Amino acid sequence: MSDGETGLYSEMDIESPDRPEPDPTPGGEPPDHGAGTGTPGAPDDEEMPLTEHIEEMVRRLGIVVLAMAAVAGVAFPFADRLITFLWFSFLPGVASQCPPPAGATASSCPRVYHPLSLMIARLKVSSLAGFIVALPVFVYQTYLFMRPGLYPRERKYYLAAVPTSLVLAGVGVAFAFFLVLPAIFTYFLYYSEEAAVIAFGLSETFNLMVMMLGLFAFIFQIPLFVMLAIMMGITTRRWLEARRLYFWGGFLTLAFFFSPDPTGMAPILVASTMVVLFEGTLGLLRWTGTDAHTSAVEQVAMLRPLVYTLTAAVAYVVSPAPMPAGYYDRLPTVVIDGLASLGLTSATPIVVGIAIIAIFEGLNRLVRRVTADYRVRKLLARVRVPVWLGAVAAGYLASPDPTLLRNLDVTYLSTVETAVAVGAVLVVYEGGLALWRWRRSR
């Protein structure tokens, strides 16, 4: 089997007796920088007591917090303007309509249901400005903390990451401002306007705005972290690709925990963006030949399970087949009551999805222990992508309010048209691979 067949799967799941041992030092640096080995370490590397390391780390983090607080303090006098700007950037109406005249209504005006709501909103928007500016400060302080143990080449990479971090944070905020938040609020208005009288509470609505802007400023650092880790020899592209499903699962879990939206719209957008950034970075590294050990055609061939699974899912959505209604009410009472008592009702999709994945991975480990059949291990590795994606879908079906499914219950193509479209996609994919391999073999 070629190395290219393990890209979507963990190398631990497909073990071959003739597999070469991985390079323990992927970055190419000497494996041991200690004294007495004859190998020189980093130029300024020296032994320090653990307490001094901890003290310096706390001091560096304190500088980051102070920088964030300073910027937040500067932004605080302008907080009302920022709140008004953000509010009416995503909601209909204009600021001059608020407060509305006596007897009139303006659904887009913010409602204050707590005496401290406005003050808390001011603190949040000013803290958001501080957080964005503090990101490159954090990167620089980590550089200063690690500098004595870094080689000159690694220092160059790390210093270049400081301005890059600020640029990526700005791109992330712009992405959330121009694409994500408008889509989310359009979706909320669409599915709410026929069911209730819309009134926006300042705290809840502004929480979503600030959380999305700050979260996207952070998740757009993913390419930077991946590039730094690979260029500094901490890991390799192949190692990340072999364990990509674990990263996807982590992204989805973080998205559901940190996106305040029980309907699932915001978490799905956040998780999708994180996966695209992660995979896009790996794809860029593969295209440029960084840490490349597998041909490009085999890298594309490794995506076959993902291509087939996503094609089938999209085909089902656009076809006349009915969308499932969800099964939250049919879950065991002990599960529903237990999550409700913990205030985690909205986390039901995560619990169900993780449970399915845990069962599959447990069976996978058990099979690896009881059998040495290489074909069985290879089969389990190949079905991992469909199982994980199926776990995500099954988890969302366990949502208390799967509104996304109801909105997708629209027929776009007939059965015949859907079949033709699926066939065309698969023919293009497989035919393109065959043509690519044929041209490479000439």
C-alpha positions as a Markdown table, in Angstrom:
| # | Residue | x | y | z |
|---|---|---|---|---|
| 1 | Met | 0.0 | 0.0 | 0.0 |
| 2 | Ser | 1.3 | 3.4 | -0.8 |
| 3 | Asp | 1.8 | 6.1 | 1.8 |
| 4 | Gly | -1.0 | 8.1 | 0.1 |
| 5 | Glu | -3.7 | 5.7 | 1.4 |
| 6 | Thr | -3.4 | 6.8 | 5.0 |
| 7 | Gly | -4.1 | 10.5 | 4.5 |
| 8 | Leu | -7.6 | 10.5 | 6.0 |
| 9 | Tyr | -6.9 | 7.9 | 8.6 |
| 10 | Ser | -4.7 | 7.5 | 11.5 |
| 11 | Glu | -1.5 | 5.6 | 10.8 |
| 12 | Met | -2.1 | 3.7 | 14.0 |
| 13 | Asp | -5.2 | 2.1 | 12.4 |
| 14 | Ile | -3.4 | 0.6 | 9.4 |
| 15 | Glu | -0.2 | -1.0 | 10.5 |
| 16 | Ser | 2.0 | -2.7 | 8.0 |
| 17 | Pro | 5.1 | -4.7 | 9.0 |
| 18 | Asp | 7.2 | -3.0 | 6.4 |
| 19 | Arg | 6.1 | 0.6 | 7.3 |
| 20 | Pro | 9.2 | 2.7 | 7.9 |
| 21 | Glu | 9.6 | 4.3 | 11.3 |
| 22 | Pro | 8.6 | 7.9 | 11.4 |
| 23 | Asp | 11.3 | 10.5 | 11.7 |
| 24 | Pro | 11.4 | 11.5 | 15.4 |
| 25 | Thr | 12.6 | 15.0 | 14.5 |
| 26 | Pro | 10.5 | 16.2 | 11.6 |
| 27 | Gly | 11.9 | 19.6 | 11.6 |
| 28 | Gly | 15.4 | 18.4 | 10.9 |
| 29 | Glu | 16.9 | 19.8 | 14.0 |
| 30 | Pro | 19.2 | 17.7 | 16.2 |
| 31 | Pro | 17.1 | 15.5 | 18.5 |
| 32 | Asp | 19.1 | 16.3 | 21.6 |
| 33 | His | 20.3 | 19.8 | 22.5 |
| 34 | Gly | 21.5 | 19.0 | 25.9 |
| 35 | Ala | 25.0 | 19.2 | 27.2 |
| 36 | Gly | 27.4 | 16.3 | 26.9 |
| 37 | Thr | 26.0 | 15.0 | 23.6 |
| 38 | Gly | 28.4 | 16.9 | 21.3 |
| 39 | Thr | 25.5 | 18.5 | 19.6 |
| 40 | Pro | 25.1 | 22.3 | 20.1 |
| 41 | Gly | 21.8 | 23.6 | 21.2 |
| 42 | Ala | 20.0 | 26.8 | 20.5 |
| 43 | Pro | 22.4 | 29.9 | 20.8 |
| 44 | Asp | 20.9 | 31.2 | 24.0 |
| 45 | Asp | 19.6 | 28.0 | 25.5 |
| 46 | Glu | 20.3 | 27.5 | 29.2 |
| 47 | Glu | 19.0 | 25.6 | 32.1 |
| 48 | Met | 16.5 | 27.5 | 34.4 |
| 49 | Pro | 14.6 | 26.4 | 37.5 |
| 50 | Leu | 11.0 | 25.5 | 36.9 |
| 51 | Thr | 9.9 | 28.3 | 39.3 |
| 52 | Glu | 11.6 | 30.9 | 37.1 |
| 53 | His | 9.9 | 29.5 | 34.0 |
| 54 | Ile | 6.5 | 29.8 | 35.7 |
| 55 | Glu | 7.3 | 33.3 | 36.9 |
| 56 | Glu | 8.3 | 34.4 | 33.4 |
| 57 | Met | 5.2 | 32.8 | 31.9 |
| 58 | Val | 2.9 | 34.6 | 34.3 |
| 59 | Arg | 4.7 | 37.9 | 33.6 |
| 60 | Arg | 4.3 | 37.4 | 29.9 |
| 61 | Leu | 0.6 | 36.6 | 30.2 |
| 62 | Gly | 0.3 | 39.7 | 32.5 |
| 63 | Ile | 1.7 | 41.9 | 29.8 |
| 64 | Val | -0.9 | 40.5 | 27.3 |
| 65 | Val | -3.7 | 41.1 | 29.8 |
| 66 | Leu | -2.5 | 44.7 | 30.4 |
| 67 | Ala | -2.3 | 45.3 | 26.7 |
| 68 | Met | -5.9 | 44.1 | 26.3 |
| 69 | Ala | -7.1 | 46.2 | 29.2 |
| 70 | Ala | -5.3 | 49.3 | 27.8 |
| 71 | Val | -6.9 | 49.0 | 24.4 |
| 72 | Ala | -10.3 | 48.3 | 26.0 |
| 73 | Gly | -9.9 | 51.4 | 28.1 |
| 74 | Val | -9.2 | 53.5 | 25.1 |
| 75 | Ala | -12.2 | 52.0 | 23.2 |
| 76 | Phe | -14.6 | 52.3 | 26.1 |
| 77 | Pro | -15.5 | 56.0 | 25.5 |
| 78 | Phe | -16.6 | 55.1 | 22.0 |
| 79 | Ala | -18.5 | 52.0 | 23.1 |
| 80 | Asp | -22.0 | 53.5 | 22.5 |
| 81 | Arg | -21.1 | 54.4 | 18.9 |
| 82 | Leu | -19.6 | 50.9 | 18.4 |
| 83 | Ile | -22.8 | 49.3 | 19.8 |
| 84 | Thr | -25.0 | 51.3 | 17.5 |
| 85 | Phe | -22.8 | 50.7 | 14.5 |
| 86 | Leu | -22.8 | 46.9 | 15.1 |
| 87 | Trp | -26.4 | 46.7 | 16.0 |
| 88 | Phe | -27.8 | 48.4 | 12.9 |
| 89 | Ser | -25.2 | 46.7 | 10.6 |
| 90 | Phe | -27.1 | 43.4 | 11.0 |
| 91 | Leu | -30.6 | 44.4 | 12.0 |
| 92 | Pro | -33.2 | 46.4 | 10.0 |
| 93 | Gly | -33.8 | 50.0 | 10.9 |
| 94 | Val | -31.8 | 53.0 | 11.8 |
| 95 | Ala | -30.6 | 54.5 | 15.1 |
| 96 | Ser | -32.7 | 57.6 | 14.7 |
| 97 | Gln | -35.9 | 55.4 | 15.2 |
| 98 | Cys | -34.8 | 54.5 | 18.7 |
| 99 | Pro | -36.4 | 55.0 | 21.1 |
| 100 | Pro | -39.7 | 54.9 | 19.1 |
| 101 | Pro | -42.3 | 57.6 | 19.7 |
| 102 | Ala | -45.1 | 56.9 | 22.2 |
| 103 | Gly | -47.5 | 54.4 | 20.8 |
| 104 | Ala | -45.1 | 53.3 | 18.0 |
| 105 | Thr | -43.1 | 50.2 | 17.8 |
| 106 | Ala | -39.7 | 49.5 | 16.3 |
| 107 | Ser | -38.8 | 45.8 | 16.5 |
| 108 | Ser | -35.1 | 46.4 | 15.7 |
| 109 | Cys | -34.5 | 48.7 | 18.7 |
| 110 | Pro | -32.5 | 47.0 | 21.5 |
| 111 | Arg | -34.5 | 46.1 | 24.6 |
| 112 | Val | -32.8 | 46.4 | 28.0 |
| 113 | Tyr | -34.2 | 43.8 | 30.4 |
| 114 | His | -31.5 | 44.2 | 33.1 |
| 115 | Pro | -30.2 | 47.4 | 34.8 |
| 116 | Leu | -26.6 | 46.5 | 33.9 |
| 117 | Ser | -27.2 | 45.3 | 30.3 |
| 118 | Leu | -26.0 | 48.5 | 28.7 |
| 119 | Met | -22.9 | 48.8 | 30.8 |
| 120 | Ile | -22.1 | 45.1 | 30.2 |
| 121 | Ala | -22.5 | 45.6 | 26.5 |
| 122 | Arg | -20.1 | 48.6 | 26.6 |
| 123 | Leu | -17.5 | 46.5 | 28.4 |
| 124 | Lys | -17.9 | 43.6 | 25.9 |
| 125 | Val | -17.5 | 45.8 | 22.8 |
| 126 | Ser | -14.4 | 47.5 | 24.3 |
| 127 | Ser | -13.0 | 44.2 | 25.4 |
| 128 | Leu | -13.5 | 42.9 | 21.9 |
| 129 | Ala | -11.2 | 45.6 | 20.6 |
| 130 | Gly | -8.7 | 44.8 | 23.2 |
| 131 | Phe | -8.8 | 41.1 | 22.4 |
| 132 | Ile | -8.2 | 41.6 | 18.7 |
| 133 | Val | -5.1 | 43.9 | 19.4 |
| 134 | Ala | -3.9 | 41.5 | 22.1 |
| 135 | Leu | -3.6 | 38.6 | 19.8 |
| 136 | Pro | -0.3 | 39.7 | 18.1 |
| 137 | Val | 0.9 | 40.8 | 21.6 |
| 138 | Phe | 0.2 | 37.2 | 22.8 |
| 139 | Val | 2.2 | 35.8 | 19.9 |
| 140 | Tyr | 5.1 | 38.2 | 20.5 |
| 141 | Gln | 5.2 | 37.4 | 24.2 |
| 142 | Thr | 5.2 | 33.7 | 23.6 |
| 143 | Tyr | 8.1 | 34.3 | 21.2 |
| 144 | Leu | 10.0 | 36.1 | 24.0 |
| 145 | Phe | 9.2 | 33.3 | 26.4 |
| 146 | Met | 10.5 | 30.7 | 23.9 |
| 147 | Arg | 13.3 | 32.7 | 22.3 |
| 148 | Pro | 16.2 | 31.3 | 24.3 |
| 149 | Gly | 15.4 | 27.8 | 23.1 |
| 150 | Leu | 14.8 | 28.7 | 19.4 |
| 151 | Tyr | 17.2 | 28.5 | 16.6 |
| 152 | Pro | 17.7 | 31.6 | 14.4 |
| 153 | Arg | 15.6 | 30.1 | 11.6 |
| 154 | Glu | 12.7 | 29.4 | 14.1 |
| 155 | Arg | 13.0 | 32.9 | 15.5 |
| 156 | Lys | 12.6 | 34.3 | 12.1 |
| 157 | Tyr | 9.4 | 32.4 | 11.6 |
| 158 | Tyr | 8.0 | 33.4 | 14.9 |
| 159 | Leu | 8.7 | 37.1 | 14.5 |
| 160 | Ala | 7.1 | 37.0 | 11.1 |
| 161 | Ala | 4.0 | 35.6 | 12.8 |
| 162 | Val | 3.4 | 38.7 | 14.9 |
| 163 | Pro | 2.1 | 41.1 | 12.2 |
| 164 | Thr | 0.5 | 38.1 | 10.4 |
| 165 | Ser | -1.5 | 37.4 | 13.5 |
| 166 | Leu | -3.0 | 40.9 | 13.5 |
| 167 | Val | -3.8 | 40.7 | 9.8 |
| 168 | Leu | -5.5 | 37.3 | 10.2 |
| 169 | Ala | -7.5 | 38.6 | 13.1 |
| 170 | Gly | -8.7 | 41.5 | 11.0 |
| 171 | Val | -9.6 | 39.1 | 8.2 |
| 172 | Gly | -11.5 | 37.0 | 10.6 |
| 173 | Val | -13.5 | 40.0 | 12.0 |
| 174 | Ala | -14.2 | 41.1 | 8.4 |
| 175 | Phe | -15.3 | 37.6 | 7.5 |
| 176 | Ala | -17.7 | 37.5 | 10.4 |
| 177 | Phe | -18.9 | 41.0 | 9.8 |
| 178 | Phe | -19.6 | 40.8 | 6.1 |
| 179 | Leu | -20.7 | 37.2 | 5.7 |
| 180 | Val | -21.4 | 35.2 | 8.9 |
| 181 | Leu | -23.4 | 37.6 | 11.0 |
| 182 | Pro | -25.6 | 38.9 | 8.2 |
| 183 | Ala | -26.4 | 35.2 | 7.3 |
| 184 | Ile | -27.2 | 34.3 | 10.9 |
| 185 | Phe | -29.5 | 37.3 | 11.5 |
| 186 | Thr | -31.2 | 36.9 | 8.1 |
| 187 | Tyr | -31.8 | 33.2 | 9.1 |
| 188 | Phe | -33.1 | 34.2 | 12.6 |
| 189 | Leu | -35.5 | 36.8 | 11.2 |
| 190 | Tyr | -36.7 | 34.4 | 8.5 |
| 191 | Tyr | -37.7 | 31.6 | 10.8 |
| 192 | Ser | -39.0 | 33.8 | 13.6 |
| 193 | Glu | -41.1 | 36.4 | 11.9 |
| 194 | Glu | -44.1 | 34.1 | 11.3 |
| 195 | Ala | -44.0 | 32.5 | 14.7 |
| 196 | Ala | -43.6 | 35.4 | 17.1 |
| 197 | Val | -43.4 | 39.2 | 17.5 |
| 198 | Ile | -39.7 | 39.9 | 17.1 |
| 199 | Ala | -38.0 | 42.0 | 19.8 |
| 200 | Phe | -34.3 | 42.0 | 20.3 |
| 201 | Gly | -32.8 | 42.0 | 23.8 |
| 202 | Leu | -29.6 | 43.9 | 24.1 |
| 203 | Ser | -27.7 | 41.4 | 26.2 |
| 204 | Glu | -28.6 | 38.2 | 24.2 |
| 205 | Thr | -28.3 | 39.7 | 20.8 |
| 206 | Phe | -25.1 | 41.6 | 21.5 |
| 207 | Asn | -23.6 | 38.5 | 23.1 |
| 208 | Leu | -24.0 | 36.7 | 19.7 |
| 209 | Met | -22.4 | 39.6 | 17.8 |
| 210 | Val | -19.4 | 40.0 | 20.1 |
| 211 | Met | -18.9 | 36.2 | 20.4 |
| 212 | Met | -18.9 | 35.7 | 16.7 |
| 213 | Leu | -16.5 | 38.6 | 16.0 |
| 214 | Gly | -14.1 | 37.6 | 18.7 |
| 215 | Leu | -14.4 | 33.9 | 17.8 |
| 216 | Phe | -13.6 | 34.4 | 14.1 |
| 217 | Ala | -10.7 | 36.7 | 15.0 |
| 218 | Phe | -9.3 | 33.7 | 17.0 |
| 219 | Ile | -10.1 | 30.9 | 14.6 |
| 220 | Phe | -8.5 | 32.7 | 11.7 |
| 221 | Gln | -5.3 | 32.2 | 13.6 |
| 222 | Ile | -5.5 | 28.4 | 12.7 |
| 223 | Pro | -3.4 | 28.8 | 9.5 |
| 224 | Leu | -0.7 | 30.7 | 11.5 |
| 225 | Phe | -0.5 | 28.0 | 14.2 |
| 226 | Val | -0.4 | 25.2 | 11.7 |
| 227 | Met | 2.3 | 26.8 | 9.7 |
| 228 | Leu | 4.4 | 27.7 | 12.7 |
| 229 | Ala | 4.1 | 24.2 | 14.1 |
| 230 | Ile | 5.3 | 22.6 | 10.9 |
| 231 | Met | 8.0 | 25.1 | 10.1 |
| 232 | Met | 9.5 | 24.9 | 13.6 |
| 233 | Gly | 9.5 | 21.1 | 13.4 |
| 234 | Ile | 7.0 | 20.5 | 16.1 |
| 235 | Thr | 4.9 | 18.4 | 13.8 |
| 236 | Thr | 4.5 | 17.4 | 10.2 |
| 237 | Arg | 1.8 | 17.9 | 7.6 |
| 238 | Arg | 1.4 | 14.2 | 7.2 |
| 239 | Trp | 0.9 | 13.7 | 10.9 |
| 240 | Leu | -1.9 | 16.4 | 10.9 |
| 241 | Glu | -3.5 | 14.9 | 7.8 |
| 242 | Ala | -3.5 | 11.4 | 9.3 |
| 243 | Arg | -5.4 | 12.7 | 12.3 |
| 244 | Arg | -7.6 | 15.3 | 10.6 |
| 245 | Leu | -10.8 | 13.7 | 11.9 |
| 246 | Tyr | -9.8 | 14.3 | 15.5 |
| 247 | Phe | -9.3 | 18.0 | 14.6 |
| 248 | Trp | -12.6 | 18.1 | 12.9 |
| 249 | Gly | -14.3 | 16.6 | 15.9 |
| 250 | Gly | -12.6 | 19.1 | 18.2 |
| 251 | Phe | -13.6 | 22.0 | 15.9 |
| 252 | Leu | -17.2 | 20.9 | 16.0 |
| 253 | Thr | -17.2 | 20.5 | 19.8 |
| 254 | Leu | -15.7 | 23.9 | 20.4 |
| 255 | Ala | -18.1 | 25.5 | 17.9 |
| 256 | Phe | -21.2 | 24.1 | 19.7 |
| 257 | Phe | -19.8 | 25.1 | 23.1 |
| 258 | Phe | -18.8 | 28.7 | 22.2 |
| 259 | Ser | -21.5 | 29.6 | 19.7 |
| 260 | Pro | -24.6 | 30.8 | 21.6 |
| 261 | Asp | -27.2 | 29.5 | 19.2 |
| 262 | Pro | -29.4 | 26.5 | 20.1 |
| 263 | Thr | -30.7 | 26.2 | 16.5 |
| 264 | Gly | -27.3 | 25.0 | 15.3 |
| 265 | Met | -26.9 | 27.6 | 12.6 |
| 266 | Ala | -24.0 | 29.5 | 14.2 |
| 267 | Pro | -22.0 | 26.4 | 15.4 |
| 268 | Ile | -22.2 | 24.9 | 11.9 |
| 269 | Leu | -20.9 | 28.0 | 10.3 |
| 270 | Val | -18.1 | 28.3 | 12.8 |
| 271 | Ala | -17.1 | 24.6 | 12.6 |
| 272 | Ser | -17.2 | 24.7 | 8.8 |
| 273 | Thr | -14.9 | 27.7 | 8.7 |
| 274 | Met | -12.4 | 26.1 | 11.1 |
| 275 | Val | -12.3 | 22.9 | 9.0 |
| 276 | Val | -11.9 | 24.9 | 5.8 |
| 277 | Leu | -9.0 | 27.0 | 7.3 |
| 278 | Phe | -7.4 | 23.8 | 8.6 |
| 279 | Glu | -7.7 | 21.9 | 5.4 |
| 280 | Gly | -6.9 | 24.9 | 3.3 |
| 281 | Thr | -3.6 | 25.4 | 5.1 |
| 282 | Leu | -2.7 | 21.7 | 4.7 |
| 283 | Gly | -3.6 | 21.9 | 1.0 |
| 284 | Leu | -1.4 | 25.0 | 0.6 |
| 285 | Leu | 1.5 | 23.2 | 2.2 |
| 286 | Arg | 0.9 | 20.1 | 0.0 |
| 287 | Trp | 0.7 | 22.3 | -3.1 |
| 288 | Thr | 3.9 | 24.1 | -2.3 |
| 289 | Gly | 5.7 | 20.9 | -1.5 |
| 290 | Thr | 6.3 | 21.7 | 2.1 |
| 291 | Asp | 6.7 | 18.4 | 4.1 |
| 292 | Ala | 5.4 | 16.5 | 1.0 |
| 293 | His | 6.0 | 12.7 | 0.8 |
| 294 | Thr | 3.0 | 11.8 | -1.4 |
| 295 | Ser | 2.1 | 12.7 | -4.9 |
| 296 | Ala | -0.7 | 15.2 | -5.5 |
| 297 | Val | -2.8 | 12.7 | -7.4 |
| 298 | Glu | -2.7 | 10.3 | -4.5 |
| 299 | Gln | -3.6 | 13.1 | -2.1 |
| 300 | Val | -6.7 | 13.7 | -4.1 |
| 301 | Ala | -7.4 | 10.0 | -4.3 |
| 302 | Met | -7.3 | 9.9 | -0.5 |
| 303 | Leu | -10.4 | 12.2 | -0.4 |
| 304 | Arg | -12.5 | 9.5 | -2.0 |
| 305 | Pro | -14.5 | 8.6 | 1.1 |
| 306 | Leu | -15.1 | 12.2 | 1.9 |
| 307 | Val | -16.2 | 13.0 | -1.7 |
| 308 | Tyr | -18.6 | 10.1 | -1.9 |
| 309 | Thr | -20.1 | 10.8 | 1.6 |
| 310 | Leu | -20.6 | 14.5 | 0.9 |
| 311 | Thr | -22.0 | 13.9 | -2.6 |
| 312 | Ala | -24.6 | 11.5 | -1.1 |
| 313 | Ala | -25.6 | 14.0 | 1.6 |
| 314 | Val | -26.0 | 16.9 | -0.8 |
| 315 | Ala | -27.9 | 14.7 | -3.2 |
| 316 | Tyr | -30.3 | 13.7 | -0.4 |
| 317 | Val | -30.9 | 17.3 | 0.5 |
| 318 | Val | -31.7 | 18.5 | -3.0 |
| 319 | Ser | -33.8 | 15.5 | -3.9 |
| 320 | Pro | -37.5 | 15.0 | -3.3 |
| 321 | Ala | -36.8 | 12.7 | -0.4 |
| 322 | Pro | -38.3 | 13.9 | 2.8 |
| 323 | Met | -36.0 | 15.5 | 5.5 |
| 324 | Pro | -36.0 | 13.6 | 8.8 |
| 325 | Ala | -37.8 | 15.4 | 11.6 |
| 326 | Gly | -35.4 | 14.6 | 14.4 |
| 327 | Tyr | -35.8 | 12.2 | 17.3 |
| 328 | Tyr | -35.1 | 14.3 | 20.4 |
| 329 | Asp | -38.5 | 13.3 | 21.9 |
| 330 | Arg | -37.6 | 9.6 | 21.5 |
| 331 | Leu | -34.4 | 9.8 | 23.4 |
| 332 | Pro | -34.3 | 8.0 | 26.8 |
| 333 | Thr | -35.9 | 10.1 | 29.5 |
| 334 | Val | -32.9 | 9.8 | 31.7 |
| 335 | Val | -30.8 | 11.4 | 29.0 |
| 336 | Ile | -33.2 | 14.3 | 28.4 |
| 337 | Asp | -33.7 | 14.9 | 32.1 |
| 338 | Gly | -30.0 | 14.6 | 32.9 |
| 339 | Leu | -28.9 | 17.1 | 30.3 |
| 340 | Ala | -31.8 | 19.5 | 31.3 |
| 341 | Ser | -30.7 | 19.3 | 34.9 |
| 342 | Leu | -27.2 | 20.3 | 33.9 |
| 343 | Gly | -28.4 | 23.1 | 31.7 |
| 344 | Leu | -27.0 | 21.3 | 28.6 |
| 345 | Thr | -30.2 | 20.7 | 26.6 |
| 346 | Ser | -28.7 | 22.6 | 23.7 |
| 347 | Ala | -25.6 | 20.4 | 23.9 |
| 348 | Thr | -27.6 | 17.2 | 23.1 |
| 349 | Pro | -26.3 | 17.0 | 19.5 |
| 350 | Ile | -22.7 | 17.1 | 20.9 |
| 351 | Val | -23.4 | 14.3 | 23.4 |
| 352 | Val | -25.1 | 12.1 | 20.9 |
| 353 | Gly | -22.4 | 12.7 | 18.2 |
| 354 | Ile | -19.6 | 12.1 | 20.6 |
| 355 | Ala | -21.3 | 8.9 | 21.9 |
| 356 | Ile | -21.5 | 7.5 | 18.4 |
| 357 | Ile | -17.9 | 8.3 | 17.6 |
| 358 | Ala | -16.8 | 6.9 | 20.9 |
| 359 | Ile | -18.6 | 3.6 | 20.2 |
| 360 | Phe | -17.0 | 3.3 | 16.8 |
| 361 | Glu | -13.5 | 4.2 | 18.0 |
| 362 | Gly | -13.9 | 1.7 | 20.9 |
| 363 | Leu | -14.9 | -1.0 | 18.5 |
| 364 | Asn | -12.0 | 0.0 | 16.3 |
| 365 | Arg | -9.5 | -0.4 | 19.1 |
| 366 | Leu | -11.1 | -3.7 | 20.2 |
| 367 | Val | -10.7 | -5.1 | 16.7 |
| 368 | Arg | -7.1 | -4.0 | 16.5 |
| 369 | Arg | -6.4 | -5.9 | 19.7 |
| 370 | Val | -8.2 | -9.1 | 18.9 |
| 371 | Thr | -7.2 | -9.5 | 15.2 |
| 372 | Ala | -4.2 | -9.0 | 13.1 |
| 373 | Asp | -6.1 | -9.1 | 9.8 |
| 374 | Tyr | -4.8 | -6.3 | 7.8 |
| 375 | Arg | -7.9 | -6.1 | 5.6 |
| 376 | Val | -10.2 | -5.6 | 8.5 |
| 377 | Arg | -8.1 | -2.8 | 9.9 |
| 378 | Lys | -8.0 | -1.2 | 6.4 |
| 379 | Leu | -11.8 | -1.5 | 6.1 |
| 380 | Leu | -12.3 | 0.2 | 9.5 |
| 381 | Ala | -10.0 | 3.0 | 8.6 |
| 382 | Arg | -11.8 | 3.6 | 5.3 |
| 383 | Val | -15.2 | 3.8 | 6.9 |
| 384 | Arg | -14.1 | 6.2 | 9.6 |
| 385 | Val | -14.9 | 9.3 | 7.5 |
| 386 | Pro | -18.5 | 8.3 | 6.7 |
| 387 | Val | -19.0 | 7.2 | 10.3 |
| 388 | Trp | -17.8 | 10.5 | 11.7 |
| 389 | Leu | -19.8 | 12.5 | 9.3 |
| 390 | Gly | -22.8 | 10.3 | 10.0 |
| 391 | Ala | -22.3 | 11.0 | 13.7 |
| 392 | Val | -22.4 | 14.7 | 13.1 |
| 393 | Ala | -25.7 | 14.3 | 11.2 |
| 394 | Ala | -27.2 | 12.0 | 13.8 |
| 395 | Gly | -26.2 | 14.3 | 16.5 |
| 396 | Tyr | -27.9 | 17.3 | 14.9 |
| 397 | Leu | -31.1 | 15.2 | 14.4 |
| 398 | Ala | -31.1 | 14.9 | 18.2 |
| 399 | Ser | -31.3 | 18.6 | 18.6 |
| 400 | Pro | -34.3 | 19.9 | 20.5 |
| 401 | Asp | -35.1 | 22.3 | 17.6 |
| 402 | Pro | -33.6 | 21.2 | 14.3 |
| 403 | Thr | -34.8 | 24.2 | 12.4 |
| 404 | Leu | -32.1 | 23.9 | 9.8 |
| 405 | Leu | -33.6 | 20.6 | 8.6 |
| 406 | Arg | -37.0 | 22.2 | 8.2 |
| 407 | Asn | -35.6 | 25.0 | 6.2 |
| 408 | Leu | -33.8 | 22.5 | 4.0 |
| 409 | Asp | -36.9 | 20.6 | 3.3 |
| 410 | Val | -37.3 | 22.0 | -0.2 |
| 411 | Thr | -37.1 | 20.1 | -3.5 |
| 412 | Tyr | -34.6 | 21.5 | -5.8 |
| 413 | Leu | -34.1 | 18.6 | -8.3 |
| 414 | Ser | -36.3 | 15.6 | -9.4 |
| 415 | Thr | -35.2 | 12.1 | -8.6 |
| 416 | Val | -33.8 | 11.6 | -12.2 |
| 417 | Glu | -32.0 | 15.0 | -12.1 |
| 418 | Thr | -30.5 | 14.1 | -8.7 |
| 419 | Ala | -29.2 | 10.8 | -10.0 |
| 420 | Val | -27.7 | 12.4 | -13.1 |
| 421 | Ala | -26.0 | 15.1 | -11.0 |
| 422 | Val | -24.5 | 12.5 | -8.6 |
| 423 | Gly | -23.3 | 10.4 | -11.5 |
| 424 | Ala | -21.8 | 13.4 | -13.2 |
| 425 | Val | -19.9 | 14.4 | -10.0 |
| 426 | Leu | -18.5 | 10.9 | -9.5 |
| 427 | Val | -17.6 | 10.5 | -13.1 |
| 428 | Val | -15.7 | 13.8 | -13.1 |
| 429 | Tyr | -13.9 | 12.8 | -9.9 |
| 430 | Glu | -12.9 | 9.3 | -10.9 |
| 431 | Gly | -12.3 | 10.2 | -14.5 |
| 432 | Gly | -10.1 | 13.1 | -13.5 |
| 433 | Leu | -8.1 | 10.8 | -11.2 |
| 434 | Ala | -7.7 | 8.3 | -14.0 |
| 435 | Leu | -6.6 | 10.9 | -16.5 |
| 436 | Trp | -4.2 | 12.5 | -14.0 |
| 437 | Arg | -2.6 | 9.1 | -13.3 |
| 438 | Trp | -2.4 | 8.3 | -17.0 |
| 439 | Arg | -0.6 | 11.6 | -17.7 |
| 440 | Arg | 1.8 | 11.0 | -14.8 |
| 441 | Ser | 2.7 | 7.5 | -16.1 |
| 442 | Arg | 3.6 | 8.7 | -19.6 |
